[in-house]
């Protein structure tokens, strides 16, 4: 191949049809693995965030998030003098050391199945090693495993092609490289927090001989005293032959760039994917559905309720004899039972409190993401979500504790514990199960013991006390049962009704419209998490969250009205579950996405996908259920306040 050819020319390298396609997470143009191999054969590799041979509109799919800054950087500067604070401040002086971190290596099709870079028998440079610590909880949980490459790189100091180490290739090492090449392993590196990608090697067309890329050609762009761009070109294709020595080499070329430091991550984004007309159309479609649904609900309920109020007023003017002979029916007949405590009030109030907290977390994190570019820091989104979840624990305690008190609950301490640990137990239980598989695979996603201890400390020393504060406030400020109707001592018998008015049928049908309003956005969110794209259009997500809330409240109000009109007063659980059934449809959609939009394989990746999709769907269902119940509760209180009760 023509070594050193420009990346733009290499991106037009023709594809060889013999190789299998790259995974296709959506409707974006297919990038063939053969294109990657052909580009590699021409002596080029990855250019910054975009692998050569992959179309430009896929550039962002190669960019995972970076880390969230912390004051711990100062501690590192003091305790690790060789890893100076420049990497955190992103400023360098001439000839100052620039660290090339090797992160992880793994199969392209399985984004979450990653291993330490040096788990493959790569050799390390001769420069003295620098240790790396997990700066945030998010970094540790996401399996970031930075290891020093040993390459000597200095700011604005060009390095001519030079050998930095030698691999003594025995049969065991060759087998490891061959396995990696067969499974399309690629690796990730970081320079000044800018990610770079490269492929381990390639096979020939017949799949008999395997080749390793041995030469890393780095081109680093700088603007003033800051690094703004990094490109990698892989060259030096060497055939893997047992009992031989393979020399690994590199070179560094510094070039001046006009890219501003604030804009250096723009190349990793993909506006053509996230701001596609389909995305805009889906938002417009959901918005029109909201207008139609709200108008329909308002018209039906206002006209129906007006007739109900007129009928009930007429009945009040009758004497006792006429009223007894009349045909009484409708939601007024259950006024003595509609505010009766729900069955299993402890679990119910805990779910409502947890749902309110999840909604608060979602709202705050989306607002923060709209203001700050969280995708520029490794693990920042996860770290922010954990911090906000812990800080909003009083929301859980307030709504759950006040509801439990209004329903006459006496075991408020038990309710507080269940409400505080309901979501953390679900998440940690799933993570604990997947962690066993990750340990068996020796994957970098295996959560360290120290991180587990940190999570437990957050639960016991932050979430629980704040939940206690919220519970006490909720019980004292809004824990009195100020219902507009008196609750009868003896429950009213529930009459028989048609099959489609049964709570079970209402629950199953209640989640269809809320899911229909968000499923397009689910596709974009899934693609950003399970494929290789950065989600950055949080304005869309905020609109979808608002639309979801409105649709959920409207649907649950209609369901509850029909239920009460059938003289069935069991509306609390019905309103919650009819909205929460959205989670069932989201989880069913995740099966479709797995089998038709990805090419994941293996026990670890499959367990990781379906395990965390179950957690996501359950959390979404609890949030929707709480939103539906809160809206329906206000509606029920309103209609029974406006009618005269004897």
C-alpha positions in Angstrom: 0.0 0.0 0.0 0.9 3.7 -0.3 2.1 4.4 3.2 1.4 7.8 4.6 -1.5 8.5 2.2 -3.8 11.3 3.4 -6.8 10.2 5.5 -9.3 11.9 3.2 -8.0 9.8 0.3 -8.0 6.7 2.3 -11.6 7.2 3.3 -12.5 6.6 -0.4 -10.8 3.2 -0.5 -12.9 0.7 -2.3 -14.6 -2.1 -0.3 -13.9 -5.7 -0.8 -17.2 -7.7 -0.8 -15.7 -10.8 0.8 -15.6 -9.3 4.3 -18.7 -9.1 6.7 -20.5 -5.8 7.3 -20.0 -3.6 10.3 -22.9 -3.6 12.8 -25.8 -1.4 11.6 -27.4 0.4 14.7 -30.1 2.1 12.8 -30.7 3.5 9.4 -27.3 5.1 8.9 -25.3 4.1 5.9 -23.6 0.7 6.2 -19.9 0.8 6.7 -18.3 -2.5 5.5 -15.6 -4.1 7.4 -14.0 -4.7 4.0 -13.7 -0.9 3.6 -11.8 -0.8 6.8 -9.6 -3.6 5.7 -9.0 -2.1 2.3 -8.1 1.3 3.9 -5.8 -0.5 6.2 -4.2 -2.3 3.2 -3.5 1.1 1.8 -1.4 1.9 4.8 -3.8 4.0 6.8 -5.9 3.5 10.0 -8.0 5.7 12.2 -8.0 9.4 11.8 -9.1 10.9 15.0 -12.7 9.9 15.8 -13.5 8.5 12.4 -12.1 5.2 11.2 -10.9 5.5 7.7 -13.3 3.8 5.3 -16.4 4.7 7.4 -18.5 7.5 6.0 -18.2 10.9 7.6 -21.8 10.8 8.9 -20.7 8.0 11.2 -17.8 9.9 12.7 -19.6 10.4 16.1 -20.2 6.7 16.5 -16.6 6.3 17.5 -16.7 8.7 20.4 -17.5 7.5 24.0 -17.8 10.1 26.8 -14.8 11.3 28.8 -14.4 12.0 32.5 -15.9 14.5 34.9 -13.5 16.9 36.5 -12.9 16.8 40.2 -10.7 18.5 42.7 -9.0 15.1 43.0 -6.8 16.4 40.1 -5.0 18.5 42.7 -4.3 15.5 44.8 -2.9 13.7 41.7 -0.6 16.6 41.0 0.8 16.4 44.4 1.1 12.6 44.8 2.0 11.8 41.1 4.4 14.4 40.1 5.1 12.8 36.7 1.4 13.0 35.8 1.2 16.7 36.1 -1.9 18.8 36.2 -1.5 19.7 32.5 -3.9 16.9 31.5 -6.6 18.4 33.7 -5.9 22.0 32.8 -5.3 21.1 29.1 -2.4 23.6 28.8 1.2 22.7 28.0 4.5 24.4 27.6 6.9 23.6 24.8 8.7 20.3 25.2 6.4 19.4 28.1 5.4 15.8 28.4 2.1 14.7 26.8 0.8 11.3 28.0 -0.6 8.7 25.6 -3.0 6.5 27.6 -4.0 3.1 26.4 -7.6 2.4 27.5 -9.3 -0.8 26.3 -9.5 -3.3 23.5 -12.5 -5.4 22.5 -14.8 -6.7 19.7 -16.4 -3.9 17.6 -19.8 -5.6 17.6 -20.0 -5.7 21.5 -19.4 -2.1 22.7 -19.6 -3.0 26.4 -17.3 -6.1 26.2 -13.9 -4.4 26.7 -10.6 -5.6 28.2 -7.5 -3.9 29.3 -5.3 -3.0 26.3 -2.3 -5.0 27.6 -4.5 -8.1 28.0 -3.4 -8.7 24.5 0.4 -9.4 24.3 1.3 -5.9 23.2 4.6 -4.6 24.4 5.0 -1.3 26.4 7.4 1.5 25.7 10.6 2.0 27.6 9.5 5.2 29.3 8.9 5.0 33.1 5.3 3.9 33.9 2.7 6.4 35.2 -0.2 5.0 37.2 -3.7 6.1 36.6 -6.5 6.3 39.2 -10.3 6.5 38.6 -11.1 10.1 39.1 -14.8 9.6 39.5 -17.3 6.9 40.3 -18.5 7.0 36.7 -15.1 6.2 35.3 -14.8 3.1 37.6 -18.3 1.9 36.8 -17.9 2.3 33.0 -14.7 0.2 32.9 -12.2 2.9 32.0 -8.8 1.2 32.4 -6.1 3.8 31.4 -2.5 2.4 31.3 0.6 4.3 30.3 1.8 3.5 26.8 5.4 4.2 27.6 5.8 6.4 24.5 7.9 9.5 24.8 5.8 12.4 23.5 6.5 16.1 24.1 4.4 19.1 23.2 5.4 20.5 19.8 8.3 18.2 19.5 8.1 16.0 16.4 9.3 12.4 16.7 10.7 10.6 13.6 9.7 7.0 13.1 11.3 5.0 15.9 10.9 1.5 17.5 9.6 1.7 21.0 9.4 -2.0 21.9 9.6 -5.6 20.5 7.2 -8.5 20.7 8.6 -11.9 21.0 5.8 -13.7 19.2 5.5 -17.3 20.4 2.5 -19.6 19.6 0.4 -18.5 22.6 0.8 -14.8 21.7 0.1 -15.4 18.1 -3.1 -17.3 19.0 -4.2 -14.3 21.1 -3.7 -11.9 18.2 -5.4 -14.2 15.7 -8.4 -14.5 18.0 -8.6 -10.7 18.3 -8.3 -10.2 14.6 -11.0 -12.8 13.9 -13.4 -11.0 16.2 -12.6 -7.5 14.8 -10.9 -6.2 17.9 -10.2 -2.5 18.0 -8.5 -0.5 20.7 -9.0 3.0 22.2 -6.3 5.5 23.4 -6.4 9.0 24.9 -4.2 12.0 24.4 -5.2 15.0 26.5 -8.7 13.4 27.0 -9.2 13.2 23.2 -10.1 9.6 22.2 -8.3 7.8 19.3 -9.2 4.4 17.8 -7.2 1.8 16.0 -7.7 -1.7 14.7 -5.5 -4.5 16.0 -5.0 -6.2 12.6 -6.7 -7.8 9.6 -7.0 -11.1 7.8 -6.4 -11.8 4.2 -9.3 -12.5 1.8 -9.1 -16.2 2.4 -8.9 -15.9 6.2 -5.7 -18.0 6.3 -3.1 -15.4 7.1 -3.4 -12.7 9.7 -1.5 -9.4 9.9 -0.8 -7.0 12.8 -0.5 -3.3 12.4 2.8 -2.3 14.0 3.3 1.4 13.2 1.3 4.2 14.9 1.6 7.5 13.1 0.2 10.3 15.2 -0.7 13.7 14.0 -1.5 16.1 16.8 -3.1 19.5 16.1 -2.4 22.4 18.6 -3.8 25.9 19.0 -1.6 28.0 21.2 -0.7 26.0 24.2 -3.6 23.5 23.9 -4.2 20.3 22.0 -7.3 20.5 19.8 -7.0 17.5 17.4 -5.5 14.0 17.3 -5.3 11.7 14.3 -4.0 8.2 14.1 -2.8 6.4 11.0 -2.0 2.6 11.3 0.8 1.3 9.1 3.4 -1.4 9.0 1.3 -4.5 8.3 3.3 -7.6 9.5 2.3 -11.2 9.0 1.8 -13.2 12.3 4.4 -16.0 12.2 5.2 -18.0 15.4 8.7 -17.7 16.9 9.5 -14.4 15.3 10.1 -10.9 16.7 7.8 -8.0 15.8 9.0 -4.4 16.2 6.4 -1.9 17.3 7.1 1.7 16.2 5.6 5.2 16.2 6.0 8.7 15.0 4.6 12.1 16.1 3.9 15.1 13.9 2.7 18.3 15.4 0.7 20.8 13.3 -0.9 24.1 13.9 -4.7 24.1 13.9 -7.4 26.8 13.7 -9.9 24.7 15.7 -10.9 26.4 19.0 -10.3 24.5 22.2 -14.1 24.8 23.0 -15.0 23.2 19.6 -12.5 20.3 19.6 -15.2 17.7 20.3 -17.5 18.9 17.5 -15.9 16.4 15.1 -17.1 13.5 17.3 -20.8 14.6 16.9 -23.2 13.5 14.2 -25.8 16.1 13.4 -26.8 14.3 10.2 -28.0 11.4 12.4 -29.5 13.1 15.5 -31.0 16.1 13.6 -32.3 14.1 10.8 -35.8 15.1 9.5 -37.2 11.8 10.9 -36.2 13.0 14.4 -37.9 16.3 13.8 -40.9 14.6 12.3 -41.3 12.3 15.3 -41.2 15.2 17.7 -43.8 17.1 15.6 -46.0 13.9 15.4 -45.8 13.4 19.1 -46.7 17.0 19.7 -49.7 16.9 17.5 -50.8 13.7 19.3 -50.6 15.5 22.6 -52.7 18.4 21.3 -55.3 16.0 19.9 -55.3 13.8 23.1 -55.5 16.8 25.5 -58.3 18.3 23.4 -60.2 15.0 23.2 -59.8 14.3 26.9 -60.9 17.8 27.8 -63.9 17.7 25.5 -65.1 14.2 26.6 -64.5 14.8 30.3 -66.0 18.3 30.4 -69.1 17.3 28.5 -69.5 14.1 30.4 -68.8 15.6 33.8 -71.2 18.5 33.0 -73.9 16.0 32.3 -73.0 14.0 35.5 -73.1 17.2 37.6 -76.5 18.1 36.1 -77.9 14.6 36.7 -76.6 14.6 40.3 -78.0 18.0 40.9 -81.4 16.9 39.6 -81.3 13.8 41.9 -80.6 16.1 44.9 -83.8 18.0 44.2 -85.9 14.7 44.4 -87.4 13.6 47.6 -86.3 10.4 49.2 -89.0 8.3 47.6 -88.2 9.4 44.1 -84.4 8.9 44.7 -85.0 5.4 45.9 -87.1 4.6 42.8 -84.6 6.2 40.5 -81.7 4.4 38.7 -78.6 5.7 40.4 -75.3 4.9 38.7 -71.9 6.5 38.0 -68.8 7.6 39.8 -70.7 9.5 42.5 -72.0 6.2 44.0 -68.4 5.3 45.1 -67.8 8.6 46.9 -67.6 6.8 50.2 -64.9 4.4 49.0 -62.9 6.3 46.4 -60.5 7.7 49.0 -60.1 4.4 50.8 -56.4 3.4 51.3 -55.0 1.3 48.5 -54.1 -2.3 49.0 -50.5 -2.8 50.2 -50.1 0.9 51.0 -46.4 0.4 52.1 -45.3 -0.8 48.7 -47.5 1.5 46.8 -46.3 4.7 48.6 -42.7 3.5 48.2 -43.2 3.1 44.4 -44.8 6.6 44.2 -41.9 8.2 46.1 -39.3 6.4 44.0 -41.1 7.4 40.8 -41.2 11.1 41.8 -37.5 10.9 42.6 -36.7 9.4 39.2 -38.7 12.1 37.5 -36.7 14.8 39.4 -33.4 13.1 38.5 -34.3 12.9 34.8 -35.4 16.5 34.7 -32.3 17.9 36.5 -29.8 15.7 34.5 -31.4 16.7 31.2 -31.2 20.4 32.2 -27.6 20.1 33.2 -26.8 18.2 30.0 -28.4 21.0 28.0 -26.3 23.6 29.8 -23.0 21.7 30.0 -21.4 19.4 27.4 -21.2 16.3 29.6 -20.1 14.2 26.7 -16.6 15.9 26.8 -15.8 14.3 30.1 -15.3 10.5 30.7 -18.1 9.1 32.9 -19.6 12.5 33.5 -23.2 11.6 32.7 -23.1 8.6 35.1 -21.4 10.6 37.8 -23.9 13.4 37.4 -26.8 11.0 37.6 -25.5 9.3 40.8 -24.9 12.7 42.4 -28.3 14.1 41.5 -30.0 10.8 42.6 -28.4 11.0 46.0 -29.2 14.8 46.3 -32.9 14.3 45.4 -33.5 11.6 48.0 -35.7 14.0 50.1 -38.1 14.1 47.1 -38.6 10.3 47.5 -39.1 10.6 51.3 -41.5 13.5 51.0 -43.9 12.1 48.5 -43.7 8.5 49.7 -43.9 9.4 53.4 -46.8 11.9 53.0 -48.8 9.4 50.9 -48.2 6.6 53.4 -49.3 8.9 56.2 -52.5 10.0 54.4 -53.4 6.3 53.9 -53.1 5.6 57.6 -49.8 3.8 57.5 -48.1 3.3 60.9 -44.8 1.5 60.0 -43.3 4.7 58.5 -39.7 3.6 59.3 -40.1 0.4 57.3 -41.7 2.4 54.4 -38.7 4.8 54.5 -36.2 2.0 54.2 -38.1 0.4 51.3 -38.5 3.7 49.5 -34.8 4.6 50.0 -33.4 1.2 48.8 -36.0 0.2 46.2 -34.1 1.6 43.1 -30.5 1.2 44.5 -31.3 -2.5 45.3 -32.7 -3.1 41.8 -29.7 -1.5 40.1 -27.0 -3.0 42.4 -28.6 -6.4 42.2 -28.5 -6.4 38.4 -24.9 -5.0 38.4 -23.8 -7.6 40.9 -25.1 -10.4 38.7 -23.5 -9.0 35.6 -20.3 -8.4 37.6 -19.9 -12.2 38.1 -19.9 -12.7 34.3 -17.5 -9.8 33.8 -15.1 -11.3 36.3 -15.3 -14.6 34.6 -14.5 -12.9 31.3 -11.8 -10.8 32.9 -13.5 -7.8 31.3 -12.7 -4.2 32.3 -16.4 -3.8 33.1 -15.9 -5.8 36.3 -16.6 -3.4 39.1 -13.7 -3.1 41.6 -14.4 -3.9 45.3 -13.5 -0.3 46.3 -16.2 1.0 44.0 -18.8 -1.3 45.5 -17.9 0.0 48.9 -18.2 3.5 47.7 -21.7 2.8 46.3 -22.8 1.2 49.5 -21.5 4.2 51.5 -23.5 6.6 49.3 -26.6 4.5 49.9 -26.2 4.3 53.7 -24.7 7.7 54.5 -26.2 10.0 51.9 -29.4 8.5 50.4 -30.8 7.1 53.6 -30.4 10.2 55.9 -31.7 12.5 53.1 -34.7 10.2 52.6 -35.3 10.3 56.4 -35.4 14.1 56.3 -37.9 14.0 53.3 -40.1 11.5 55.1 -40.3 13.6 58.3 -41.1 16.7 56.3 -43.8 14.9 54.2 -45.5 13.4 57.2 -45.6 16.7 59.1 -46.4 19.0 56.2 -48.8 17.0 54.0 -49.5 13.8 55.9 -53.0 14.6 57.1 -55.9 12.9 55.2 -57.9 16.0 54.1 -60.2 14.1 51.7 -63.2 15.9 50.3 -65.4 12.8 51.0 -65.7 10.8 54.1 -64.6 7.1 53.8 -67.2 4.5 54.7 -66.5 2.0 57.4 -67.7 -0.9 55.3 -66.3 -1.3 51.7 -69.0 -1.1 49.0 -69.3 -4.2 46.9 -68.0 -3.8 43.3 -70.6 -4.7 40.7 -70.0 -6.8 37.7 -68.9 -5.0 34.5 -67.9 -5.7 31.0 -64.6 -7.4 30.3 -62.9 -4.4 28.8 -63.6 -2.4 32.0 -61.7 -4.7 34.1 -58.5 -3.2 35.7 -56.3 -5.8 34.1 -57.4 -4.9 30.6 -57.1 -1.2 31.4 -53.6 -1.7 32.6 -52.5 -3.6 29.5 -53.9 -0.9 27.2 -52.8 2.1 29.2 -49.2 2.0 28.1 -49.7 2.0 24.3 -50.1 5.7 23.8 -47.3 6.8 26.1 -44.9 4.3 24.4 -46.1 5.6 21.0 -45.1 9.1 22.0 -41.5 8.1 22.9 -40.5 5.0 20.9 -38.7 7.1 18.1 -36.6 8.8 20.8 -35.9 5.4 22.3 -34.2 4.4 19.1 -31.9 7.4 19.2 -31.1 6.8 22.9 -30.5 3.1 22.4 -28.2 3.8 19.4 -26.1 6.3 21.5 -25.7 3.9 24.3 -25.4 0.5 22.6 -23.7 1.7 19.4 -21.0 4.3 18.9 -22.8 7.6 18.8 -22.7 10.5 21.3 -26.2 11.7 22.3 -26.1 15.5 22.6 -29.6 16.7 21.5 -31.0 17.0 25.0 -33.5 19.6 23.9 -35.3 16.8 22.0 -35.1 14.7 25.1 -36.7 17.4 27.2 -39.5 17.8 24.7 -40.1 14.1 24.7 -40.2 14.0 28.6 -42.8 16.8 28.6 -44.9 15.0 25.9 -44.6 11.7 27.8 -45.9 13.3 31.1 -48.9 14.9 29.3 -49.8 11.8 27.4 -49.5 9.6 30.5 -51.6 11.9 32.7 -54.3 12.2 30.0 -54.5 8.4 29.5 -54.6 7.6 33.2 -57.3 10.2 33.8 -59.5 8.6 31.1 -58.9 5.1 32.4 -59.7 6.1 35.9 -62.9 7.9 34.9 -64.2 4.8 33.1 -63.2 2.7 36.1 -65.0 4.9 38.6 -68.0 5.2 36.3 -68.3 1.4 36.4 -68.4 1.9 40.2 -65.0 0.3 40.8 -63.1 2.4 43.3 -59.8 0.5 43.0 -58.3 3.4 41.0 -54.9 3.9 42.8 -53.1 0.8 41.6 -55.0 0.9 38.3 -53.8 4.4 37.5 -50.2 3.5 38.5 -50.0 0.3 36.6 -51.8 1.5 33.5 -49.0 4.2 33.1 -46.3 1.9 34.3 -47.2 -0.7 31.6 -45.2 1.6 29.2 -42.2 -0.3 30.6 -43.5 -3.6 29.1 -43.6 -2.1 25.6 -40.2 -0.5 26.0 -38.7 -3.8 27.0 -40.4 -5.6 24.1 -38.9 -2.9 21.8 -35.5 -3.6 23.2 -35.8 -7.2 22.0 -36.5 -5.9 18.5 -33.6 -3.5 18.6 -31.2 -6.3 19.8 -32.1 -8.8 17.0 -32.6 -6.4 14.1 -30.5 -3.3 14.8 -27.3 -4.7 16.3 -25.0 -7.7 15.8 -24.1 -8.3 19.5 -23.1 -11.8 20.5 -21.8 -13.7 23.5 -23.0 -14.3 27.0 -21.4 -11.2 28.5 -22.8 -8.7 26.0 -26.2 -10.3 25.9 -26.5 -10.4 29.7 -25.3 -6.8 29.9 -27.8 -5.7 27.3 -30.9 -7.4 28.6 -30.0 -6.9 32.3 -29.6 -3.1 32.1 -32.5 -2.7 29.6 -34.7 -4.4 32.3 -33.4 -1.8 34.8 -34.0 1.0 32.4 -37.5 -0.2 31.5 -38.5 -0.7 35.2 -37.2 2.7 36.2 -39.1 4.3 33.3 -42.3 2.4 34.3 -42.0 3.5 37.9 -41.6 7.1 36.8 -44.6 6.9 34.4 -46.7 5.2 37.1 -45.9 7.9 39.6 -46.7 10.7 37.1 -50.0 9.0 36.1 -51.0 8.5 39.7 -50.2 12.1 40.7 -52.2 13.5 37.8 -55.1 11.2 38.4 -55.2 11.9 42.1 -55.6 15.6 41.4 -58.4 14.8 39.0 -60.3 12.5 41.4 -60.0 15.1 44.2 -61.2 17.8 41.9 -64.4 16.0 40.7 -65.4 14.9 44.2 -64.9 18.3 45.6 -67.3 19.9 43.0 -70.2 17.5 43.7 -72.4 17.7 46.8 -72.3 14.7 49.0 -74.9 13.9 51.6 
